[in-house]
Amino acid sequence: MINLEQWRGQKIAVMGLGKTGLSAAALLQEAGVEVCVWDDAEEKCIAAQAQGFLVKDLRVMPLDNLNAILWSPGIAHTHPVPHPVAVRAKAASVPLISDVELLIKTKPEADFIGITGTNGKSTTTALTGHVLNQFRPTEIGGNIGRPALDMPPLGQDGTYCLELSSYQIELTPSFSPYGVILLNITPDHLSRHGGMDGYIAAKEMIFSNPPLDMRKPTAVICIDTKPCAEIAERLDTKGQWTIIPVSTKKKLDQGCFVEDGILYEVRDDQALQVADLRELPTLKGQHNHENVACVYALLRQLYGIDPHHLIAAMKTFGGLPHRQYPVRTINGVTYINDSKATNAEAAGKALASYRRIYWIIGGQAKEGGLNGLEEFMPRIEKAYLIGEASELFGAWLKERNVSHEYCETLDNAVKASHLDAQAGIGQPGTSGAGVVLLSPACASWDQFQSFEHRGEIFSSLVMSLDQQT
């Protein structure tokens, strides 16, 4: 874990006592920092007090003697309505920071790579770490589920690969990466940023600071979404970054692109064939080809790793749970856990990868619902609706003549989809074994603790299915 001795004697409050908040509070306290903690959930405060933390109500205590508040990214500090503590902190000129901010200021000698985008961040972060770790000391953390301060210390020969959400970027003003991957920007979390313009601006903040050692940083940007293409143009105009464009939708005259599953790298005005990405066992589909192309482009530029070695390392990548993860195959039908697909854009990536789909969807709907998925409806044998979005999604599917069933719970949906898939029931004129796909296009909070919890329940239900039908 990271040694925070340099913060000894300072006064830092921790707002939000989830996994990251508790981790940071423990390390700060161990380093001699005067720490107090708070969470709006009373049971979390009671648990923290039992662990030896000083609990103080940040809604009422004086804040002007604090050096900073380590703020949970999940708590609103600007939009739609700022938390009362955020309002008080602003009035007292107390900065709100993330655990990533503490890491950066504590370990400035290491390289930092930041990875962001609406979809694909976790897979891309894990893939970057998996590949780079075969060539230099590398650790991954951040939004991927590993608190930044839980990582071990690295020196000049090491690299921290950090998945960063838009919320974390806003709370990490000192971030000075050697390299950045920006995958895509599509509507998501709009209420937290006051609209699409605010969301784009939050993502673009990742490019605000050059590395402390004044090396020219590299920005690998997939330009297949308009906001990303516009950010690439703005950065290129400023001239402070080496820009490497990536596309999976069109040929480029620079950077990297994917055409018919083949990765090309443009060097000296020549498009050189690198690899057939369809041979990567755990990175199927156009969305994963985007991830691969971005990782390849960044590591080639930053560290000059040989293309053959990069692709060989990618072939050993095991994939991530809850992201198009094949749980089991029964009588030719594959059961796929894509619980991480919490919006329509992410679900579309999965729908584009399969045919004859028995689709489990629903939960807490995001803005826009299922709009944008129309082109994939001919692939759907039947949809199984769960959670709060059932009526909304059912009406949408009915308008498009897609067979669907209201299941309410994931348990019911797994049972119903299993019976239909094993019997080959679906749209007229189709044949061949299909896939049972949990790709909810929704948040999980109505019925589950998290998307991970939802995926774990799905996998458990699938593993308990009887092979006999």
C-alpha positions as CSV (number, residue, x, y, z in Angstrom):
1,M,0.0,0.0,0.0
2,I,1.0,3.6,-0.5
3,N,2.9,5.3,2.4
4,L,1.2,8.7,3.1
5,E,3.8,10.0,5.6
6,Q,4.2,13.3,3.7
7,W,0.7,14.2,4.8
8,R,1.5,13.8,8.5
9,G,0.0,16.6,10.6
10,Q,-2.5,17.7,8.1
11,K,-6.3,17.6,8.7
12,I,-8.3,15.6,6.1
13,A,-11.9,14.5,6.3
14,V,-13.3,11.5,4.4
15,M,-16.8,11.9,3.0
16,G,-18.3,8.5,2.0
17,L,-17.4,5.3,3.7
18,G,-17.4,2.8,0.9
19,K,-14.4,0.6,0.1
20,T,-12.3,3.5,-1.2
21,G,-13.2,5.8,1.7
22,L,-12.3,3.3,4.4
23,S,-9.1,2.3,2.6
24,A,-8.0,5.9,2.4
25,A,-9.0,6.8,6.0
26,A,-7.0,3.8,7.4
27,L,-3.8,4.8,5.4
28,L,-4.1,8.4,6.3
29,Q,-4.6,7.6,10.0
30,E,-1.6,5.2,10.0
31,A,0.5,8.0,8.5
32,G,-0.3,10.4,11.3
33,V,-2.9,12.5,9.5
34,E,-5.7,14.0,11.7
35,V,-8.6,12.1,10.1
36,C,-12.3,12.4,10.6
37,V,-14.9,10.5,8.6
38,W,-18.6,10.8,7.7
39,D,-21.3,9.1,5.7
40,D,-25.0,9.9,5.4
41,A,-25.7,6.2,6.1
42,E,-25.9,5.9,9.9
43,E,-24.9,2.2,9.9
44,K,-21.7,3.0,8.0
45,C,-20.7,5.7,10.6
46,I,-21.4,3.2,13.4
47,A,-19.2,0.6,11.7
48,A,-16.4,3.1,11.1
49,Q,-16.5,4.2,14.8
50,A,-16.2,0.5,15.8
51,Q,-13.1,0.3,13.6
52,G,-11.5,3.2,15.5
53,F,-12.2,6.1,13.2
54,L,-13.2,9.5,14.5
55,V,-16.7,10.1,13.2
56,K,-17.8,13.8,12.8
57,D,-20.9,15.1,11.1
58,L,-19.4,17.2,8.2
59,R,-22.8,18.8,7.7
60,V,-22.5,20.8,10.9
61,M,-18.8,20.8,12.1
62,P,-16.5,23.7,11.2
63,L,-14.6,22.9,8.0
64,D,-12.3,25.9,7.7
65,N,-9.4,24.1,9.5
66,L,-9.4,21.2,7.1
67,N,-6.7,20.9,4.4
68,A,-9.0,18.8,2.2
69,I,-12.0,16.5,2.1
70,L,-11.4,13.2,0.4
71,W,-14.7,12.9,-1.5
72,S,-16.5,9.7,-2.7
73,P,-17.0,10.1,-6.4
74,G,-20.5,8.6,-6.0
75,I,-21.7,11.7,-4.1
76,A,-22.9,14.7,-6.1
77,H,-20.8,17.8,-5.5
78,T,-22.1,20.0,-8.3
79,H,-25.2,18.5,-10.2
80,P,-28.1,17.8,-10.1
81,V,-28.0,19.2,-6.5
82,P,-24.7,19.5,-4.6
83,H,-24.5,17.7,-1.3
84,P,-24.8,20.1,1.6
85,V,-21.2,19.2,2.7
86,A,-20.0,20.2,-0.8
87,V,-21.7,23.5,-0.5
88,R,-20.1,24.1,2.9
89,A,-16.7,23.1,1.7
90,K,-16.9,25.5,-1.2
91,A,-17.8,28.3,1.1
92,A,-14.9,27.4,3.4
93,S,-12.5,27.1,0.4
94,V,-11.7,23.5,1.3
95,P,-10.8,21.4,-1.8
96,L,-12.6,18.2,-2.6
97,I,-10.2,15.5,-3.8
98,S,-10.1,11.8,-4.7
99,D,-7.8,9.1,-3.5
100,V,-6.2,9.2,-6.9
101,E,-5.1,12.8,-6.2
102,L,-3.3,11.6,-3.0
103,L,-1.6,8.8,-5.0
104,I,-0.3,11.3,-7.7
105,K,1.1,13.7,-5.2
106,T,2.8,10.8,-3.2
107,K,4.3,8.9,-6.1
108,P,5.2,11.5,-8.8
109,E,8.2,9.5,-10.0
110,A,6.1,6.7,-11.6
111,D,4.4,6.8,-15.0
112,F,0.7,7.3,-14.9
113,I,-1.7,6.1,-17.6
114,G,-5.3,7.3,-17.5
115,I,-8.1,5.4,-19.2
116,T,-11.6,6.8,-19.6
117,G,-14.6,6.8,-21.8
118,T,-18.3,6.0,-21.4
119,N,-17.9,2.3,-22.1
120,G,-15.0,-0.2,-22.1
121,K,-12.8,1.4,-19.4
122,S,-12.4,-1.6,-17.2
123,T,-11.6,-4.0,-19.9
124,T,-9.1,-1.6,-21.5
125,T,-7.5,-0.9,-18.1
126,A,-7.2,-4.6,-17.3
127,L,-5.8,-5.3,-20.7
128,T,-3.3,-2.5,-20.5
129,G,-2.1,-3.7,-17.1
130,H,-1.9,-7.3,-18.3
131,V,0.2,-6.5,-21.3
132,L,2.5,-3.9,-19.8
133,N,3.2,-6.0,-16.7
134,Q,5.0,-8.4,-18.9
135,F,7.5,-5.6,-19.8
136,R,7.8,-3.4,-16.7
137,P,6.3,-3.2,-13.1
138,T,2.7,-2.2,-13.5
139,E,-0.3,-1.9,-11.3
140,I,-4.0,-1.2,-12.1
141,G,-6.5,0.6,-9.9
142,G,-9.1,3.3,-9.7
143,N,-12.6,2.9,-10.9
144,I,-11.9,-0.7,-11.8
145,G,-12.6,-1.6,-8.2
146,R,-9.2,-1.4,-6.6
147,P,-8.7,1.8,-4.5
148,A,-5.7,3.8,-5.8
149,L,-4.1,3.8,-2.4
150,D,-4.3,0.0,-2.1
151,M,-1.7,-0.4,-4.8
152,P,2.0,-1.0,-3.9
153,P,4.5,1.8,-4.4
154,L,6.3,1.9,-7.7
155,G,9.5,3.7,-8.7
156,Q,10.6,5.4,-11.9
157,D,10.6,2.1,-13.8
158,G,6.9,1.5,-12.9
159,T,3.5,2.4,-14.3
160,Y,0.2,3.0,-12.7
161,C,-2.8,2.3,-15.1
162,L,-5.8,4.0,-13.7
163,E,-9.4,3.6,-14.8
164,L,-11.0,7.0,-14.2
165,S,-14.7,7.9,-14.3
166,S,-15.8,11.4,-15.1
167,Y,-16.5,11.9,-11.4
168,Q,-13.0,10.9,-10.4
169,I,-11.4,13.2,-13.1
170,E,-13.2,16.2,-11.6
171,L,-11.8,15.3,-8.2
172,T,-8.2,14.8,-9.4
173,P,-7.0,18.3,-10.5
174,S,-3.3,17.4,-10.4
175,F,-3.5,14.4,-12.7
176,S,-0.5,14.6,-15.0
177,P,-0.4,11.4,-17.1
178,Y,2.3,10.2,-19.5
179,G,-0.5,8.6,-21.6
180,V,-4.2,8.7,-21.9
181,I,-6.8,6.5,-23.7
182,L,-10.1,8.1,-24.4
183,L,-12.4,5.4,-25.8
184,N,-15.8,6.9,-26.5
185,I,-18.3,9.5,-25.2
186,T,-22.0,8.8,-25.4
187,P,-24.8,10.1,-23.2
188,D,-24.5,8.8,-19.6
189,H,-24.5,10.3,-16.1
190,L,-25.9,13.5,-17.6
191,S,-27.8,14.6,-14.5
192,R,-24.5,14.5,-12.5
193,H,-22.8,16.9,-15.0
194,G,-25.7,19.2,-15.8
195,G,-26.1,17.8,-19.4
196,M,-24.0,16.5,-22.2
197,D,-21.7,19.5,-22.5
198,G,-20.7,19.2,-18.8
199,Y,-20.1,15.4,-19.2
200,I,-17.8,16.0,-22.2
201,A,-16.0,18.8,-20.3
202,A,-15.4,16.4,-17.3
203,K,-13.9,13.8,-19.6
204,E,-11.7,16.4,-21.3
205,M,-10.2,17.5,-18.0
206,I,-8.0,14.4,-18.1
207,F,-5.8,16.2,-20.6
208,S,-5.4,19.4,-18.4
209,N,-1.8,18.8,-17.1
210,P,1.4,17.6,-18.8
211,P,3.7,15.1,-17.0
212,L,5.8,16.7,-14.2
213,D,9.0,15.7,-15.9
214,M,7.9,17.7,-19.0
215,R,7.9,14.7,-21.4
216,K,5.4,15.2,-24.2
217,P,2.4,13.1,-23.2
218,T,0.5,10.8,-25.6
219,A,-3.3,10.8,-26.1
220,V,-4.8,7.8,-27.9
221,I,-8.3,8.8,-28.9
222,C,-10.9,6.6,-30.6
223,I,-12.5,9.2,-32.9
224,D,-15.6,7.1,-33.7
225,T,-17.9,9.2,-31.5
226,K,-18.2,12.9,-32.4
227,P,-17.3,14.3,-28.9
228,C,-14.0,12.3,-29.0
229,A,-13.2,13.5,-32.5
230,E,-13.7,17.1,-31.5
231,I,-11.5,16.7,-28.4
232,A,-8.8,15.2,-30.5
233,E,-9.0,18.3,-32.8
234,R,-8.8,20.7,-29.9
235,L,-5.8,18.9,-28.4
236,D,-4.0,18.8,-31.7
237,T,-4.5,22.5,-32.2
238,K,-2.8,23.2,-28.8
239,G,0.2,21.1,-29.7
240,Q,0.9,19.9,-26.1
241,W,0.1,16.2,-26.8
242,T,1.1,13.6,-29.3
243,I,-2.3,12.6,-30.7
244,I,-2.8,9.0,-32.0
245,P,-6.3,8.6,-33.6
246,V,-7.9,5.2,-33.6
247,S,-11.0,3.9,-35.4
248,T,-12.9,0.7,-35.9
249,K,-15.3,2.3,-38.4
250,K,-13.1,3.8,-41.1
251,K,-9.6,3.8,-42.6
252,L,-7.2,6.4,-41.2
253,D,-4.1,8.0,-42.7
254,Q,-2.4,8.1,-39.3
255,G,-2.7,6.1,-36.1
256,C,-4.4,2.7,-36.0
257,F,-7.6,1.4,-37.4
258,V,-9.5,-1.9,-37.6
259,E,-11.1,-3.2,-40.8
260,D,-12.9,-6.5,-41.1
261,G,-11.3,-7.6,-37.8
262,I,-7.7,-6.8,-38.9
263,L,-5.7,-4.2,-37.0
264,Y,-3.6,-1.8,-39.1
265,E,-0.9,0.6,-37.9
266,V,-0.1,3.5,-40.1
267,R,3.7,4.1,-40.3
268,D,5.5,6.3,-42.9
269,D,2.2,6.8,-44.7
270,Q,1.8,3.0,-45.1
271,A,-1.0,1.0,-43.4
272,L,0.8,-2.1,-42.1
273,Q,-1.2,-5.1,-41.1
274,V,-0.6,-6.0,-37.5
275,A,-2.9,-8.9,-36.5
276,D,-6.2,-10.6,-37.0
277,L,-8.1,-9.5,-33.8
278,R,-10.6,-12.2,-34.3
279,E,-8.0,-14.6,-33.1
280,L,-8.0,-13.0,-29.6
281,P,-10.1,-15.5,-27.6
282,T,-11.5,-13.2,-24.9
283,L,-11.7,-10.0,-26.9
284,K,-14.5,-10.6,-29.4
285,G,-16.6,-8.0,-31.1
286,Q,-16.1,-4.5,-32.5
287,H,-16.1,-2.8,-29.1
288,N,-13.2,-5.0,-27.9
289,H,-11.4,-4.4,-31.1
290,E,-11.6,-0.7,-30.2
291,N,-10.1,-1.5,-26.8
292,V,-7.3,-3.6,-28.3
293,A,-6.4,-1.0,-30.9
294,C,-6.2,1.8,-28.3
295,V,-4.0,-0.3,-26.0
296,Y,-1.8,-1.3,-28.9
297,A,-1.4,2.3,-30.1
298,L,-0.5,3.6,-26.6
299,L,2.0,1.0,-25.6
300,R,3.7,1.1,-29.0
301,Q,4.1,4.9,-28.6
302,L,5.1,5.1,-25.0
303,Y,7.4,2.2,-24.6
304,G,8.2,1.0,-28.2
305,I,7.1,-2.6,-27.5
306,D,7.4,-4.9,-30.5
307,P,4.0,-5.5,-32.2
308,H,4.4,-9.3,-32.1
309,H,5.1,-9.2,-28.4
310,L,2.1,-6.9,-27.8
311,I,-0.3,-9.2,-29.6
312,A,1.1,-12.3,-28.0
313,A,0.5,-10.8,-24.6
314,M,-3.1,-9.9,-25.5
315,K,-3.7,-13.5,-26.5
316,T,-3.2,-14.5,-22.8
317,F,-5.6,-12.0,-21.4
318,G,-8.3,-13.8,-19.5
319,G,-11.1,-11.2,-19.8
320,L,-13.1,-9.6,-17.0
321,P,-16.2,-10.9,-15.1
322,H,-19.6,-9.4,-16.0
323,R,-18.3,-8.2,-19.4
324,Q,-19.6,-10.7,-22.0
325,Y,-18.2,-13.4,-19.8
326,P,-19.3,-16.9,-21.0
327,V,-20.5,-18.6,-17.8
328,R,-21.5,-22.0,-19.2
329,T,-22.6,-23.9,-22.3
330,I,-25.5,-26.3,-22.1
331,N,-26.4,-28.4,-25.2
332,G,-24.8,-25.8,-27.5
333,V,-26.5,-22.8,-25.8
334,T,-24.0,-20.4,-24.2
335,Y,-25.0,-18.3,-21.2
336,I,-23.3,-15.0,-21.1
337,N,-22.9,-12.6,-18.2
338,D,-22.7,-9.0,-19.5
339,S,-24.1,-7.4,-16.3
340,K,-21.6,-4.5,-16.7
341,A,-23.8,-3.2,-19.6
342,T,-25.6,-0.6,-17.6
343,N,-26.8,1.5,-20.6
344,A,-28.0,1.0,-24.1
345,E,-24.7,1.8,-25.7
346,A,-22.9,-1.0,-23.8
347,A,-25.7,-3.5,-24.4
348,G,-25.4,-2.7,-28.1
349,K,-21.8,-3.9,-28.1
350,A,-23.0,-7.3,-26.9
351,L,-26.0,-7.5,-29.2
352,A,-23.7,-6.8,-32.1
353,S,-21.6,-9.8,-31.2
354,Y,-24.2,-12.6,-31.2
355,R,-27.2,-13.9,-33.1
356,R,-30.2,-15.8,-31.9
357,I,-30.2,-14.0,-28.6
358,Y,-32.5,-14.7,-25.6
359,W,-32.0,-11.4,-24.0
360,I,-32.4,-10.6,-20.3
361,I,-32.9,-6.9,-19.8
362,G,-34.1,-4.4,-17.2
363,G,-33.4,-2.6,-13.9
364,Q,-33.2,1.1,-13.4
365,A,-33.4,2.7,-16.9
366,K,-30.9,5.3,-18.0
367,E,-31.9,8.3,-20.1
368,G,-32.9,7.3,-23.6
369,G,-33.9,3.8,-22.6
370,L,-33.3,1.3,-25.4
371,N,-33.1,3.9,-28.2
372,G,-30.2,3.2,-30.6
373,L,-30.6,-0.6,-30.4
374,E,-33.2,-0.8,-33.2
375,E,-30.8,-2.4,-35.7
376,F,-30.1,-5.3,-33.4
377,M,-33.8,-6.4,-32.9
378,P,-33.7,-9.0,-35.7
379,R,-31.2,-10.8,-33.6
380,I,-33.5,-11.2,-30.6
381,E,-35.4,-14.4,-30.3
382,K,-37.1,-13.2,-27.2
383,A,-36.6,-10.7,-24.4
384,Y,-37.1,-11.3,-20.7
385,L,-37.9,-8.2,-18.7
386,I,-36.9,-7.6,-15.0
387,G,-36.9,-4.7,-12.6
388,E,-38.3,-1.1,-12.7
389,A,-37.8,-0.7,-16.5
390,S,-40.0,-3.6,-17.4
391,E,-43.1,-1.6,-18.5
392,L,-41.0,1.0,-20.3
393,F,-38.9,-1.6,-22.2
394,G,-41.9,-3.8,-22.8
395,A,-43.7,-1.0,-24.7
396,W,-40.6,-0.2,-26.7
397,L,-40.2,-3.9,-27.7
398,K,-43.9,-4.2,-28.6
399,E,-43.6,-1.3,-31.0
400,R,-40.9,-3.2,-32.8
401,N,-42.7,-6.5,-32.7
402,V,-40.1,-8.2,-30.5
403,S,-41.3,-11.2,-28.5
404,H,-41.0,-10.5,-24.8
405,E,-42.0,-11.8,-21.4
406,Y,-42.4,-10.0,-18.1
407,C,-40.4,-11.9,-15.5
408,E,-40.0,-9.4,-12.6
409,T,-36.9,-11.1,-11.1
410,L,-33.6,-12.4,-12.5
411,D,-34.4,-15.9,-11.2
412,N,-37.6,-16.1,-13.2
413,A,-35.8,-14.6,-16.3
414,V,-33.0,-17.2,-16.2
415,K,-35.5,-20.1,-15.9
416,A,-37.7,-18.8,-18.7
417,S,-34.9,-18.0,-21.1
418,H,-33.2,-21.3,-20.4
419,L,-36.4,-23.3,-21.2
420,D,-36.9,-21.3,-24.4
421,A,-33.3,-21.5,-25.6
422,Q,-33.1,-25.2,-25.0
423,A,-36.3,-25.7,-26.9
424,G,-35.2,-23.5,-29.7
425,I,-38.3,-21.3,-29.3
426,G,-38.0,-17.9,-31.0
427,Q,-38.6,-15.9,-34.1
428,P,-40.0,-17.8,-37.1
429,G,-37.4,-19.1,-39.6
430,T,-34.4,-19.1,-37.3
431,S,-32.2,-22.1,-36.6
432,G,-29.1,-23.1,-34.7
433,A,-28.2,-22.9,-31.0
434,G,-28.5,-19.4,-29.5
435,V,-27.2,-17.5,-26.5
436,V,-28.8,-16.5,-23.3
437,L,-27.5,-13.0,-22.7
438,L,-27.7,-10.9,-19.6
439,S,-27.0,-7.5,-20.9
440,P,-29.5,-5.3,-18.9
441,A,-29.0,-1.8,-20.5
442,C,-29.8,-0.6,-17.0
443,A,-28.4,0.2,-13.6
444,S,-28.8,-2.5,-11.0
445,W,-29.8,-0.6,-7.9
446,D,-33.5,-1.5,-7.9
447,Q,-32.9,-5.2,-7.1
448,F,-29.1,-5.6,-6.5
449,Q,-26.2,-4.0,-4.6
450,S,-24.2,-3.4,-7.8
451,F,-23.7,-4.7,-11.3
452,E,-21.2,-7.1,-9.9
453,H,-23.8,-8.5,-7.5
454,R,-26.3,-8.8,-10.4
455,G,-23.7,-10.7,-12.5
456,E,-22.8,-13.0,-9.6
457,I,-26.4,-13.9,-9.0
458,F,-26.9,-14.6,-12.7
459,S,-23.8,-16.8,-12.9
460,S,-24.9,-18.7,-9.8
461,L,-28.4,-19.3,-11.3
462,V,-26.9,-20.5,-14.6
463,M,-24.6,-22.9,-12.8
464,S,-27.5,-24.4,-11.0
465,L,-29.5,-25.1,-14.2
466,D,-30.2,-28.7,-15.0
467,Q,-28.6,-29.9,-18.2
468,Q,-31.7,-32.0,-18.9
469,T,-34.6,-30.1,-20.5
